[in-house]
Amino acid sequence: MRYLPLTEADRQSMLAAIAAPSVDALFRDVPEAAHLSGPIGGLSNHLGELEVERLLGAMAAKSIPAGSVPSFLGAGAYRHHVPATVDHLVQRGEFLTAYTPYQPEVSQGTLQVLFEFQTQVALLTGMDVANASMYDGATACAEAVMMANRVTRKKKAILSGGLHPHYRDTTTTDARFIGFDAVALPADPEGVEDLAARIDDKTSCVVVQNPSVFGQVRDYSDLAKACQAKGALLIVVVTEALSLGLLPPPGEMGADIVAAEGQSFGNALNFGGPYVGLFAVKDKYVRQMPGRLCGETVDADGRRGFVLTLSTREQHIRREKATSNICTNAGLCALAFSIHLSLLGEEGVTQLAKLNHAKAVQLADKLAAVPGVSVVNDGFFNEFTVKLPKPAAGVVEALAQRRILGGVPVSRLYPGEMDDLLLVAVTETNTESDMDAFAKALTEVLS
Amino acid sequence: MSMNSQGRPSAIPAASGTDAVTGTFTGNRGLQIEEPLIFEQDSAGRCGVDLPEAPKVASRLGGVKPRAKVGLPGLAEPQVVRHYTRLSQKNYAIDSGLYPLGSCTMKHNPRLNEKMARLPGFADVHPLQPESTVQGALELMDTLAHWLKTLTGMAAVTLAPAAGAHGEMCGIMAIRSAHEAKGDTGRTKILVPESAHGTNPATAAACGYTVESIPATADGRVDLDALKAKLGPDVAGLMLTNPNTCGLFEREILAIAEAVHGAGAYFYCDGANFNAIVGRVRPADLGIDVMHINLHKTFSTPHGGGGPGSGPVVFAESLAPYVPVPYVVHGADGFQLVETAGEGPAFGRMKAFHGQMGMFTRALSYMLSHGADGLWQASGDAVLNANYVMARLQDVMTASFEGPCMHECLFDDRFLKGTGVTTLDIAKALIDEGFHPMTMYFPLVVHGALLIEPTETESKAGLDQFIDALRSLAERAKSGDVAYFQGAPRLTPRRRLDETAAARKPVLRWVPPVPAEALAAE
């Protein structure tokens, strides 16, 4: 077996050093009935590289990659162009095959990356401080709600009708098992709900998403003030991190916590994971944050260096009193995010955001020109909702038959509801001819 | 909290004269190159990507004003490549050497797995594409589920959890759901042995349970009598790591399971140490009801400096209905995803989309490469390597418990008594010898723990060098050379870092320097 360096001679000499008769004898504490007598049945035996490539290659060929056809899916996962440099650098073994940086003297690479990542996230969201990542945007959202409960000592979260249903459900699952109230408001495609009116004395936080899952952009500055007046926190969720290159940052609107999905920078679609959760807060809440934090310090020679810090919040120190049980997070995805953002820089991120928005405006106009189709949102970034004269799920299936991935039917996210709505996303990867092909196919499917 | 304003150096040593630490002009030391923060390399207007002009259209932001500035630095592509390459060179990694972190299973990460994870049919697939267009991805999930169920002997598996701790959460939620389904709501406690990972009590507490600790016996196992005394109608479950964090197999595990079940509770196994027994022992045969599996440990998906992980959870028949969504089923037209919980016993979602697909591909590629025969050999070699390390060190270091151990061996600091040298000092001196240290001060059941997990992917020659280095350090400690240890490490990019200062006045991000003219105006 190519991954196992011990030879049979090694094994014999090692057994002699241990004074054990056989490897099996080392398993003597296992109840006899539970120790199998040989390799487990019902599974294949070892395969060479070429055979594994053939097998998995054939399996992969049964999917239609989004990049092989015109594709307009978003709803929390976006297909952006990732520069070749990103994937090359994340595959450097020193990043890829390192553990969590518990020994800072031999982990300054990972630690400096995390310090820079935290800074990039803070800048992008307009917040004071960010952590070293969460699993994904949805779990970051749920953790944000639990943090707000701790900070306010209240237990009722109000979830906007514009919050991604997966984020909503992740939060309500935690609410059920951990014991707090999560009041999910009805779906709000146009972004007209009055959240301020919902806040009462028991409210720990209001969770909004900007742009909403339907693509609607809103300014939440007034809601932030309403929250503050009632002693509740404003949590702003962002599922398309690139929107922060164009839209006013949540920090500027007065958000207390930002929980976001960072997949758009540096990370492939990967059928939904692994992605990277972003978590940023106002300074005063730092010690209530979940997850790892990297901080600056000096070494014995007085030189600048970095360490994991404020660990007394975390499970490996605090055990049952920790702020969260999170341990492993999304290190390598955070690195990919960080490298992509470093390549883009100020000019790149703002220009890329403008490009995405302009293309979305173009596509919205093209689709609105299709008979029977109307655009639901008056303001959006790179994703919007259209109303169709037919159920969207069937339309999407018919488009797939024509090799066009034409968006996400809203009913996929809200089973049994709003079956005439379709979510459409556009990125820099969509060409003008992709958009024309989409509009033409949609016209045909609807006629 | 203020940032970068505590008078700490905010840049690398000035490139003038001779650096006090390295004696070089630049502060560099050969291949160890000092690297400023990316923010300190900014030139306005520089960019590492070339983008087309945006089409000229009127923006449609619903009256929201675009932001003026983000504040990111501008660098060209070669600068970015060099920045991250230099940073990478300051890391230790399994690719560079033995990484014997106990309970972390730092084994070789085959590059075939990286290649497979990047196949467009797995990597370039949107999670919400129509099912008819993602059959390959669903087949991969289904195949992985089959392997995990077969290797554990369990009835069901969920692939949803994002990491081990997330899997623990899922398992405890399943236990809670099962009790609730029976109308049994008086169970408020989870029992956790003293030697448990910190995530276990953190998870149980997060799910609203009171945590009660079970003491260990003198031979490093769960005290069965103490466990039985704590079991009762108020106990929801036991969370036990097996092999445990002392590196020992819980030899009374069948009696433990029987006692837990007899009290109407469920048996959760923390599968962090599954690598010791994978392919040889099926957890279902040990009476376990539910267990998470760290794909980034046992099945070699890379740790990536702290994730991403993946923590599938397997369930025995008794808990099989209580799984989160989504999951894959076999339908008439191929594979289907069940994405909503509906009225059944399945509970809600734990994260967005369908789990850590990129990790699934890597793990399955690893499993297929090994096969049943290779996994049998791998767990055997992992256990053999750990026992070899233990046998060759126990005359100079103090093993905490009698062997045989499983995939890791535990020492404590009795061998350092009276020397003035601590476990931490040994770890730091080991770094200068070119090795990543073992896990230190964990588990908490022994004093000054040193937990060594070599894994099966180390050669005998590699182990011998590691053992000889540790032997020499143990002897050096006993010879009274305390200063050598307290000054270690000396040969690393940075020496010991001041963690107390970092926590006292946290500096958690870079902030732009105050312009000189503003300072002058103050």
Boltz contact constraints between the chains, C-beta under 6 A:
constraints:
  - contact:
      token1: [A, 1]
      token2: [B, 374]
      max_distance: 6.0
  - contact:
      token1: [A, 1]
      token2: [B, 377]
      max_distance: 6.0
  - contact:
      token1: [A, 3]
      token2: [B, 108]
      max_distance: 6.0
  - contact:
      token1: [A, 3]
      token2: [B, 457]
      max_distance: 6.0
  - contact:
      token1: [A, 4]
      token2: [B, 381]
      max_distance: 6.0
  - contact:
      token1: [A, 4]
      token2: [B, 456]
      max_distance: 6.0
  - contact:
      token1: [A, 5]
      token2: [B, 459]
      max_distance: 6.0
  - contact:
      token1: [A, 6]
      token2: [B, 381]
      max_distance: 6.0
  - contact:
      token1: [A, 10]
      token2: [B, 460]
      max_distance: 6.0
  - contact:
      token1: [A, 14]
      token2: [B, 384]
      max_distance: 6.0
  - contact:
      token1: [A, 14]
      token2: [B, 388]
      max_distance: 6.0
  - contact:
      token1: [A, 17]
      token2: [B, 391]
      max_distance: 6.0
  - contact:
      token1: [A, 18]
      token2: [B, 387]
      max_distance: 6.0
  - contact:
      token1: [A, 18]
      token2: [B, 391]
      max_distance: 6.0
  - contact:
      token1: [A, 23]
      token2: [B, 380]
      max_distance: 6.0
  - contact:
      token1: [A, 23]
      token2: [B, 384]
      max_distance: 6.0
  - contact:
      token1: [A, 26]
      token2: [B, 383]
      max_distance: 6.0
  - contact:
      token1: [A, 26]
      token2: [B, 387]
      max_distance: 6.0
  - contact:
      token1: [A, 26]
      token2: [B, 404]
      max_distance: 6.0
  - contact:
      token1: [A, 29]
      token2: [B, 249]
      max_distance: 6.0
  - contact:
      token1: [A, 29]
      token2: [B, 251]
      max_distance: 6.0
  - contact:
      token1: [A, 30]
      token2: [B, 249]
      max_distance: 6.0
  - contact:
      token1: [A, 30]
      token2: [B, 281]
      max_distance: 6.0
  - contact:
      token1: [A, 31]
      token2: [B, 254]
      max_distance: 6.0
  - contact:
      token1: [A, 34]
      token2: [B, 281]
      max_distance: 6.0
  - contact:
      token1: [A, 34]
      token2: [B, 285]
      max_distance: 6.0
  - contact:
      token1: [A, 34]
      token2: [B, 286]
      max_distance: 6.0
  - contact:
      token1: [A, 35]
      token2: [B, 281]
      max_distance: 6.0
  - contact:
      token1: [A, 36]
      token2: [B, 280]
      max_distance: 6.0
  - contact:
      token1: [A, 39]
      token2: [B, 372]
      max_distance: 6.0
  - contact:
      token1: [A, 39]
      token2: [B, 373]
      max_distance: 6.0
  - contact:
      token1: [A, 39]
      token2: [B, 376]
      max_distance: 6.0
  - contact:
      token1: [A, 40]
      token2: [B, 279]
      max_distance: 6.0
  - contact:
      token1: [A, 40]
      token2: [B, 372]
      max_distance: 6.0
  - contact:
      token1: [A, 42]
      token2: [B, 150]
      max_distance: 6.0
  - contact:
      token1: [A, 43]
      token2: [B, 150]
      max_distance: 6.0
  - contact:
      token1: [A, 43]
      token2: [B, 372]
      max_distance: 6.0
  - contact:
      token1: [A, 44]
      token2: [B, 371]
      max_distance: 6.0
  - contact:
      token1: [A, 45]
      token2: [B, 371]
      max_distance: 6.0
  - contact:
      token1: [A, 45]
      token2: [B, 372]
      max_distance: 6.0
  - contact:
      token1: [A, 45]
      token2: [B, 373]
      max_distance: 6.0
  - contact:
      token1: [A, 46]
      token2: [B, 370]
      max_distance: 6.0
  - contact:
      token1: [A, 46]
      token2: [B, 371]
      max_distance: 6.0
  - contact:
      token1: [A, 46]
      token2: [B, 373]
      max_distance: 6.0
  - contact:
      token1: [A, 46]
      token2: [B, 374]
      max_distance: 6.0
  - contact:
      token1: [A, 47]
      token2: [B, 368]
      max_distance: 6.0
  - contact:
      token1: [A, 47]
      token2: [B, 369]
      max_distance: 6.0
  - contact:
      token1: [A, 49]
      token2: [B, 112]
      max_distance: 6.0
  - contact:
      token1: [A, 52]
      token2: [B, 365]
      max_distance: 6.0
  - contact:
      token1: [A, 52]
      token2: [B, 368]
      max_distance: 6.0
  - contact:
      token1: [A, 52]
      token2: [B, 369]
      max_distance: 6.0
  - contact:
      token1: [A, 56]
      token2: [B, 116]
      max_distance: 6.0
  - contact:
      token1: [A, 59]
      token2: [B, 136]
      max_distance: 6.0
  - contact:
      token1: [A, 59]
      token2: [B, 139]
      max_distance: 6.0
  - contact:
      token1: [A, 59]
      token2: [B, 140]
      max_distance: 6.0
  - contact:
      token1: [A, 60]
      token2: [B, 119]
      max_distance: 6.0
  - contact:
      token1: [A, 60]
      token2: [B, 121]
      max_distance: 6.0
  - contact:
      token1: [A, 60]
      token2: [B, 122]
      max_distance: 6.0
  - contact:
      token1: [A, 60]
      token2: [B, 136]
      max_distance: 6.0
  - contact:
      token1: [A, 61]
      token2: [B, 121]
      max_distance: 6.0
  - contact:
      token1: [A, 62]
      token2: [B, 135]
      max_distance: 6.0
  - contact:
      token1: [A, 62]
      token2: [B, 136]
      max_distance: 6.0
  - contact:
      token1: [A, 63]
      token2: [B, 121]
      max_distance: 6.0
  - contact:
      token1: [A, 63]
      token2: [B, 125]
      max_distance: 6.0
  - contact:
      token1: [A, 63]
      token2: [B, 134]
      max_distance: 6.0
  - contact:
      token1: [A, 63]
      token2: [B, 136]
      max_distance: 6.0
  - contact:
      token1: [A, 63]
      token2: [B, 137]
      max_distance: 6.0
  - contact:
      token1: [A, 64]
      token2: [B, 133]
      max_distance: 6.0
  - contact:
      token1: [A, 65]
      token2: [B, 120]
      max_distance: 6.0
  - contact:
      token1: [A, 65]
      token2: [B, 121]
      max_distance: 6.0
  - contact:
      token1: [A, 65]
      token2: [B, 124]
      max_distance: 6.0
  - contact:
      token1: [A, 66]
      token2: [B, 124]
      max_distance: 6.0
  - contact:
      token1: [A, 66]
      token2: [B, 126]
      max_distance: 6.0
  - contact:
      token1: [A, 67]
      token2: [B, 124]
      max_distance: 6.0
  - contact:
      token1: [A, 73]
      token2: [B, 126]
      max_distance: 6.0
  - contact:
      token1: [A, 73]
      token2: [B, 128]
      max_distance: 6.0
  - contact:
      token1: [A, 75]
      token2: [B, 128]
      max_distance: 6.0
  - contact:
      token1: [A, 76]
      token2: [B, 352]
      max_distance: 6.0
  - contact:
      token1: [A, 77]
      token2: [B, 126]
      max_distance: 6.0
  - contact:
      token1: [A, 77]
      token2: [B, 127]
      max_distance: 6.0
  - contact:
      token1: [A, 83]
      token2: [B, 49]
      max_distance: 6.0
  - contact:
      token1: [A, 85]
      token2: [B, 81]
      max_distance: 6.0
  - contact:
      token1: [A, 89]
      token2: [B, 84]
      max_distance: 6.0
  - contact:
      token1: [A, 92]
      token2: [B, 88]
      max_distance: 6.0
  - contact:
      token1: [A, 93]
      token2: [B, 93]
      max_distance: 6.0
  - contact:
      token1: [A, 93]
      token2: [B, 95]
      max_distance: 6.0
  - contact:
      token1: [A, 94]
      token2: [B, 88]
      max_distance: 6.0
  - contact:
      token1: [A, 94]
      token2: [B, 91]
      max_distance: 6.0
  - contact:
      token1: [A, 94]
      token2: [B, 93]
      max_distance: 6.0
  - contact:
      token1: [A, 95]
      token2: [B, 88]
      max_distance: 6.0
  - contact:
      token1: [A, 95]
      token2: [B, 305]
      max_distance: 6.0
  - contact:
      token1: [A, 96]
      token2: [B, 302]
      max_distance: 6.0
  - contact:
      token1: [A, 96]
      token2: [B, 304]
      max_distance: 6.0
  - contact:
      token1: [A, 97]
      token2: [B, 93]
      max_distance: 6.0
  - contact:
      token1: [A, 97]
      token2: [B, 94]
      max_distance: 6.0
  - contact:
      token1: [A, 97]
      token2: [B, 95]
      max_distance: 6.0
  - contact:
      token1: [A, 97]
      token2: [B, 109]
      max_distance: 6.0
  - contact:
      token1: [A, 97]
      token2: [B, 302]
      max_distance: 6.0
  - contact:
      token1: [A, 98]
      token2: [B, 91]
      max_distance: 6.0
  - contact:
      token1: [A, 98]
      token2: [B, 93]
      max_distance: 6.0
  - contact:
      token1: [A, 98]
      token2: [B, 305]
      max_distance: 6.0
  - contact:
      token1: [A, 99]
      token2: [B, 101]
      max_distance: 6.0
  - contact:
      token1: [A, 99]
      token2: [B, 104]
      max_distance: 6.0
  - contact:
      token1: [A, 99]
      token2: [B, 106]
      max_distance: 6.0
  - contact:
      token1: [A, 99]
      token2: [B, 303]
      max_distance: 6.0
  - contact:
      token1: [A, 100]
      token2: [B, 306]
      max_distance: 6.0
  - contact:
      token1: [A, 103]
      token2: [B, 437]
      max_distance: 6.0
  - contact:
      token1: [A, 104]
      token2: [B, 497]
      max_distance: 6.0
  - contact:
      token1: [A, 105]
      token2: [B, 431]
      max_distance: 6.0
  - contact:
      token1: [A, 105]
      token2: [B, 489]
      max_distance: 6.0
  - contact:
      token1: [A, 105]
      token2: [B, 492]
      max_distance: 6.0
  - contact:
      token1: [A, 105]
      token2: [B, 494]
      max_distance: 6.0
  - contact:
      token1: [A, 106]
      token2: [B, 92]
      max_distance: 6.0
  - contact:
      token1: [A, 106]
      token2: [B, 431]
      max_distance: 6.0
  - contact:
      token1: [A, 106]
      token2: [B, 492]
      max_distance: 6.0
  - contact:
      token1: [A, 107]
      token2: [B, 91]
      max_distance: 6.0
  - contact:
      token1: [A, 108]
      token2: [B, 90]
      max_distance: 6.0
  - contact:
      token1: [A, 108]
      token2: [B, 493]
      max_distance: 6.0
  - contact:
      token1: [A, 108]
      token2: [B, 494]
      max_distance: 6.0
  - contact:
      token1: [A, 109]
      token2: [B, 87]
      max_distance: 6.0
  - contact:
      token1: [A, 109]
      token2: [B, 88]
      max_distance: 6.0
  - contact:
      token1: [A, 109]
      token2: [B, 90]
      max_distance: 6.0
  - contact:
      token1: [A, 109]
      token2: [B, 91]
      max_distance: 6.0
  - contact:
      token1: [A, 110]
      token2: [B, 91]
      max_distance: 6.0
  - contact:
      token1: [A, 110]
      token2: [B, 305]
      max_distance: 6.0
  - contact:
      token1: [A, 112]
      token2: [B, 87]
      max_distance: 6.0
  - contact:
      token1: [A, 116]
      token2: [B, 38]
      max_distance: 6.0
  - contact:
      token1: [A, 118]
      token2: [B, 508]
      max_distance: 6.0
  - contact:
      token1: [A, 118]
      token2: [B, 509]
      max_distance: 6.0
  - contact:
      token1: [A, 119]
      token2: [B, 509]
      max_distance: 6.0
  - contact:
      token1: [A, 119]
      token2: [B, 510]
      max_distance: 6.0
  - contact:
      token1: [A, 122]
      token2: [B, 509]
      max_distance: 6.0
  - contact:
      token1: [A, 123]
      token2: [B, 70]
      max_distance: 6.0
  - contact:
      token1: [A, 123]
      token2: [B, 71]
      max_distance: 6.0
  - contact:
      token1: [A, 129]
      token2: [B, 508]
      max_distance: 6.0
  - contact:
      token1: [A, 135]
      token2: [B, 162]
      max_distance: 6.0
  - contact:
      token1: [A, 136]
      token2: [B, 351]
      max_distance: 6.0
  - contact:
      token1: [A, 136]
      token2: [B, 352]
      max_distance: 6.0
  - contact:
      token1: [A, 138]
      token2: [B, 351]
      max_distance: 6.0
  - contact:
      token1: [A, 138]
      token2: [B, 352]
      max_distance: 6.0
  - contact:
      token1: [A, 139]
      token2: [B, 351]
      max_distance: 6.0
  - contact:
      token1: [A, 166]
      token2: [B, 349]
      max_distance: 6.0
  - contact:
      token1: [A, 166]
      token2: [B, 352]
      max_distance: 6.0
  - contact:
      token1: [A, 169]
      token2: [B, 348]
      max_distance: 6.0
  - contact:
      token1: [A, 169]
      token2: [B, 349]
      max_distance: 6.0
  - contact:
      token1: [A, 170]
      token2: [B, 349]
      max_distance: 6.0
  - contact:
      token1: [A, 170]
      token2: [B, 351]
      max_distance: 6.0
  - contact:
      token1: [A, 173]
      token2: [B, 348]
      max_distance: 6.0
  - contact:
      token1: [A, 173]
      token2: [B, 349]
      max_distance: 6.0
  - contact:
      token1: [A, 177]
      token2: [B, 173]
      max_distance: 6.0
  - contact:
      token1: [A, 177]
      token2: [B, 207]
      max_distance: 6.0
  - contact:
      token1: [A, 178]
      token2: [B, 208]
      max_distance: 6.0
  - contact:
      token1: [A, 179]
      token2: [B, 208]
      max_distance: 6.0
  - contact:
      token1: [A, 217]
      token2: [B, 61]
      max_distance: 6.0
  - contact:
      token1: [A, 217]
      token2: [B, 62]
      max_distance: 6.0
  - contact:
      token1: [A, 217]
      token2: [B, 64]
      max_distance: 6.0
  - contact:
      token1: [A, 219]
      token2: [B, 64]
      max_distance: 6.0
  - contact:
      token1: [A, 246]
      token2: [B, 66]
      max_distance: 6.0
  - contact:
      token1: [A, 248]
      token2: [B, 67]
      max_distance: 6.0
  - contact:
      token1: [A, 268]
      token2: [B, 123]
      max_distance: 6.0
  - contact:
      token1: [A, 269]
      token2: [B, 124]
      max_distance: 6.0
  - contact:
      token1: [A, 269]
      token2: [B, 126]
      max_distance: 6.0
  - contact:
      token1: [A, 270]
      token2: [B, 123]
      max_distance: 6.0
  - contact:
      token1: [A, 270]
      token2: [B, 357]
      max_distance: 6.0
  - contact:
      token1: [A, 270]
      token2: [B, 358]
      max_distance: 6.0
  - contact:
      token1: [A, 271]
      token2: [B, 125]
      max_distance: 6.0
  - contact:
      token1: [A, 271]
      token2: [B, 127]
      max_distance: 6.0
  - contact:
      token1: [A, 271]
      token2: [B, 137]
      max_distance: 6.0
  - contact:
      token1: [A, 271]
      token2: [B, 357]
      max_distance: 6.0
  - contact:
      token1: [A, 272]
      token2: [B, 127]
      max_distance: 6.0
  - contact:
      token1: [A, 272]
      token2: [B, 353]
      max_distance: 6.0
  - contact:
      token1: [A, 272]
      token2: [B, 354]
      max_distance: 6.0
  - contact:
      token1: [A, 272]
      token2: [B, 357]
      max_distance: 6.0
  - contact:
      token1: [A, 273]
      token2: [B, 353]
      max_distance: 6.0
  - contact:
      token1: [A, 273]
      token2: [B, 355]
      max_distance: 6.0
  - contact:
      token1: [A, 273]
      token2: [B, 356]
      max_distance: 6.0
  - contact:
      token1: [A, 273]
      token2: [B, 357]
      max_distance: 6.0
  - contact:
      token1: [A, 274]
      token2: [B, 308]
      max_distance: 6.0
  - contact:
      token1: [A, 274]
      token2: [B, 356]
      max_distance: 6.0
  - contact:
      token1: [A, 274]
      token2: [B, 358]
      max_distance: 6.0
  - contact:
      token1: [A, 283]
      token2: [B, 1]
      max_distance: 6.0
  - contact:
      token1: [A, 293]
      token2: [B, 508]
      max_distance: 6.0
  - contact:
      token1: [A, 295]
      token2: [B, 502]
      max_distance: 6.0
  - contact:
      token1: [A, 295]
      token2: [B, 506]
      max_distance: 6.0
  - contact:
      token1: [A, 295]
      token2: [B, 507]
      max_distance: 6.0
  - contact:
      token1: [A, 295]
      token2: [B, 508]
      max_distance: 6.0
  - contact:
      token1: [A, 296]
      token2: [B, 507]
      max_distance: 6.0
  - contact:
      token1: [A, 297]
      token2: [B, 497]
      max_distance: 6.0
  - contact:
      token1: [A, 297]
      token2: [B, 498]
      max_distance: 6.0
  - contact:
      token1: [A, 297]
      token2: [B, 501]
      max_distance: 6.0
  - contact:
      token1: [A, 297]
      token2: [B, 502]
      max_distance: 6.0
  - contact:
      token1: [A, 298]
      token2: [B, 8]
      max_distance: 6.0
  - contact:
      token1: [A, 298]
      token2: [B, 498]
      max_distance: 6.0
  - contact:
      token1: [A, 299]
      token2: [B, 494]
      max_distance: 6.0
  - contact:
      token1: [A, 299]
      token2: [B, 495]
      max_distance: 6.0
  - contact:
      token1: [A, 299]
      token2: [B, 497]
      max_distance: 6.0
  - contact:
      token1: [A, 300]
      token2: [B, 495]
      max_distance: 6.0
  - contact:
      token1: [A, 300]
      token2: [B, 496]
      max_distance: 6.0
  - contact:
      token1: [A, 301]
      token2: [B, 21]
      max_distance: 6.0
  - contact:
      token1: [A, 301]
      token2: [B, 495]
      max_distance: 6.0
  - contact:
      token1: [A, 304]
      token2: [B, 9]
      max_distance: 6.0
  - contact:
      token1: [A, 305]
      token2: [B, 494]
      max_distance: 6.0
  - contact:
      token1: [A, 305]
      token2: [B, 497]
      max_distance: 6.0
  - contact:
      token1: [A, 307]
      token2: [B, 497]
      max_distance: 6.0
  - contact:
      token1: [A, 307]
      token2: [B, 499]
      max_distance: 6.0
  - contact:
      token1: [A, 307]
      token2: [B, 502]
      max_distance: 6.0
  - contact:
      token1: [A, 309]
      token2: [B, 502]
      max_distance: 6.0
  - contact:
      token1: [A, 309]
      token2: [B, 503]
      max_distance: 6.0
  - contact:
      token1: [A, 309]
      token2: [B, 506]
      max_distance: 6.0
  - contact:
      token1: [A, 310]
      token2: [B, 503]
      max_distance: 6.0
  - contact:
      token1: [A, 315]
      token2: [B, 198]
      max_distance: 6.0
  - contact:
      token1: [A, 315]
      token2: [B, 199]
      max_distance: 6.0
  - contact:
      token1: [A, 315]
      token2: [B, 202]
      max_distance: 6.0
  - contact:
      token1: [A, 316]
      token2: [B, 198]
      max_distance: 6.0
  - contact:
      token1: [A, 319]
      token2: [B, 198]
      max_distance: 6.0
  - contact:
      token1: [A, 319]
      token2: [B, 201]
      max_distance: 6.0
  - contact:
      token1: [A, 319]
      token2: [B, 202]
      max_distance: 6.0
  - contact:
      token1: [A, 320]
      token2: [B, 201]
      max_distance: 6.0
  - contact:
      token1: [A, 320]
      token2: [B, 205]
      max_distance: 6.0
  - contact:
      token1: [A, 320]
      token2: [B, 211]
      max_distance: 6.0
  - contact:
      token1: [A, 322]
      token2: [B, 202]
      max_distance: 6.0
  - contact:
      token1: [A, 325]
      token2: [B, 165]
      max_distance: 6.0
  - contact:
      token1: [A, 325]
      token2: [B, 199]
      max_distance: 6.0
  - contact:
      token1: [A, 325]
      token2: [B, 202]
      max_distance: 6.0
  - contact:
      token1: [A, 325]
      token2: [B, 203]
      max_distance: 6.0
  - contact:
      token1: [A, 325]
      token2: [B, 206]
      max_distance: 6.0
  - contact:
      token1: [A, 326]
      token2: [B, 165]
      max_distance: 6.0
  - contact:
      token1: [A, 327]
      token2: [B, 165]
      max_distance: 6.0
  - contact:
      token1: [A, 327]
      token2: [B, 199]
      max_distance: 6.0
  - contact:
      token1: [A, 328]
      token2: [B, 163]
      max_distance: 6.0
  - contact:
      token1: [A, 328]
      token2: [B, 307]
      max_distance: 6.0
  - contact:
      token1: [A, 328]
      token2: [B, 309]
      max_distance: 6.0
  - contact:
      token1: [A, 329]
      token2: [B, 306]
      max_distance: 6.0
  - contact:
      token1: [A, 329]
      token2: [B, 307]
      max_distance: 6.0
  - contact:
      token1: [A, 330]
      token2: [B, 307]
      max_distance: 6.0
  - contact:
      token1: [A, 330]
      token2: [B, 308]
      max_distance: 6.0
  - contact:
      token1: [A, 331]
      token2: [B, 304]
      max_distance: 6.0
  - contact:
      token1: [A, 331]
      token2: [B, 305]
      max_distance: 6.0
  - contact:
      token1: [A, 331]
      token2: [B, 306]
      max_distance: 6.0
  - contact:
      token1: [A, 331]
      token2: [B, 307]
      max_distance: 6.0
  - contact:
      token1: [A, 332]
      token2: [B, 304]
      max_distance: 6.0
  - contact:
      token1: [A, 333]
      token2: [B, 308]
      max_distance: 6.0
  - contact:
      token1: [A, 339]
      token2: [B, 84]
      max_distance: 6.0
  - contact:
      token1: [A, 342]
      token2: [B, 38]
      max_distance: 6.0
  - contact:
      token1: [A, 342]
      token2: [B, 80]
      max_distance: 6.0
  - contact:
      token1: [A, 343]
      token2: [B, 48]
      max_distance: 6.0
  - contact:
      token1: [A, 343]
      token2: [B, 49]
      max_distance: 6.0
  - contact:
      token1: [A, 343]
      token2: [B, 80]
      max_distance: 6.0
  - contact:
      token1: [A, 344]
      token2: [B, 49]
      max_distance: 6.0
  - contact:
      token1: [A, 345]
      token2: [B, 47]
      max_distance: 6.0
  - contact:
      token1: [A, 345]
      token2: [B, 72]
      max_distance: 6.0
  - contact:
      token1: [A, 345]
      token2: [B, 73]
      max_distance: 6.0
  - contact:
      token1: [A, 345]
      token2: [B, 74]
      max_distance: 6.0
  - contact:
      token1: [A, 345]
      token2: [B, 75]
      max_distance: 6.0
  - contact:
      token1: [A, 346]
      token2: [B, 70]
      max_distance: 6.0
  - contact:
      token1: [A, 346]
      token2: [B, 72]
      max_distance: 6.0
  - contact:
      token1: [A, 346]
      token2: [B, 74]
      max_distance: 6.0
  - contact:
      token1: [A, 347]
      token2: [B, 47]
      max_distance: 6.0
  - contact:
      token1: [A, 347]
      token2: [B, 74]
      max_distance: 6.0
  - contact:
      token1: [A, 348]
      token2: [B, 47]
      max_distance: 6.0
  - contact:
      token1: [A, 348]
      token2: [B, 49]
      max_distance: 6.0
  - contact:
      token1: [A, 349]
      token2: [B, 70]
      max_distance: 6.0
  - contact:
      token1: [A, 351]
      token2: [B, 51]
      max_distance: 6.0
  - contact:
      token1: [A, 352]
      token2: [B, 51]
      max_distance: 6.0
  - contact:
      token1: [A, 354]
      token2: [B, 54]
      max_distance: 6.0
  - contact:
      token1: [A, 355]
      token2: [B, 54]
      max_distance: 6.0
  - contact:
      token1: [A, 358]
      token2: [B, 54]
      max_distance: 6.0
  - contact:
      token1: [A, 358]
      token2: [B, 55]
      max_distance: 6.0
  - contact:
      token1: [A, 358]
      token2: [B, 57]
      max_distance: 6.0
  - contact:
      token1: [A, 361]
      token2: [B, 57]
      max_distance: 6.0
  - contact:
      token1: [A, 361]
      token2: [B, 60]
      max_distance: 6.0
  - contact:
      token1: [A, 362]
      token2: [B, 55]
      max_distance: 6.0
  - contact:
      token1: [A, 378]
      token2: [B, 62]
      max_distance: 6.0
  - contact:
      token1: [A, 379]
      token2: [B, 60]
      max_distance: 6.0
  - contact:
      token1: [A, 379]
      token2: [B, 61]
      max_distance: 6.0
  - contact:
      token1: [A, 379]
      token2: [B, 62]
      max_distance: 6.0
  - contact:
      token1: [A, 396]
      token2: [B, 130]
      max_distance: 6.0
  - contact:
      token1: [A, 397]
      token2: [B, 130]
      max_distance: 6.0
  - contact:
      token1: [A, 400]
      token2: [B, 130]
      max_distance: 6.0
  - contact:
      token1: [A, 400]
      token2: [B, 133]
      max_distance: 6.0
  - contact:
      token1: [A, 405]
      token2: [B, 129]
      max_distance: 6.0
  - contact:
      token1: [A, 408]
      token2: [B, 128]
      max_distance: 6.0
  - contact:
      token1: [A, 412]
      token2: [B, 128]
      max_distance: 6.0
  - contact:
      token1: [A, 415]
      token2: [B, 340]
      max_distance: 6.0
